Amino acid sequence: MKKEYLSMQEIKKIELDILKYIHNFCIKNNIKYFINYGTLLGAIRHKGFIPWDDDIDIMMPRDEYEKFINLFSKDDSIYKIVSMDSNKQYFNNFIKVINSRTKIEDEKNYKTYECGIFIDIFPYDKFNDFNIVNKTYNLESFKLLTISKKHNIQYGDSKIKDLIRLIFWIILRPFSARFFAKKIDKIIKKKTDKNGKYVGVLGEKLKEKAVFNYDIFNELIEVDFENNKFFAPKEYDKILSQYYGDYMKFPPVEKQKYSHEIKAYFID
């Protein structure tokens, strides 16, 4: 049977449905969450998806994240968690919640895992030792090199940098991405502190830009996103400015394009 690939608008609609389901689930079970990254930027600047963005990101404090996994794993719906515990090929240090009636084809990486249309849920931690930001970032960079196709690690920003990335790409190809993911988890468990003065997602590509003072995410408000309301940090201006600089300014036209290379379809 020929696959009927979904349009980008259809994919976004499915992602939005997942977010609405999680929102209601979290309210019902008193779990703290909020939208973040490009989803937060989209809410503030566009009142919805960034027109050229195709995913949804939310965050939870580590303890709420673990509570969510425990309760949502028992939930009887089409939405399922994909994690390192549930899928032996999975290599992210965060979970995805997928629509289990869909499937995506990942054309960006040569090592991948089975997955449906999803939204990402990131746990954030508190810590005092700022060195773990660099340590987990470096491990995440190595992990990405183990899964990426060659053309995706050649940025053209510098011949020397491209050569260095190529050398590491060749060296790291035999390694499992989960090897580095487990190392990141080990550092997080050992070095984080519930009373730490810093807070952020460790292993994040934004590196120190993803680190804030401990109380930045304490207060939440509701914001508009695609004619719905979801929770967001009250300090969104400070957060988005640190992530993206002048976040209300649109990027150049040539950068207004989808960054992911996936195809998605419904399965029987």
Secondary structure, DSSP 8 states (H G I E B T S, - for coil): -------HHHHHHHHHHHHHHHHHHHHHTT---EE-HHHHHHHHHHSS--TT----EEEEEHHHHHHHHHHHTT--SSEEEE-TTT-TT---SSEEEEETTEEEEE-SBSS-----SEEEEEEEEEES-THHHHHHHHHHHHHHHHHB-GGGS--SS-HHHHHHHHHHHHHHTTS-HHHHHHHHHHHHHHHB-TT-SEEE-TT-TTGGGGEEETTTTS-EEEEEETTEEEEEETTHHHHHHHHHSSTTS---GGG-S----EEEEE--
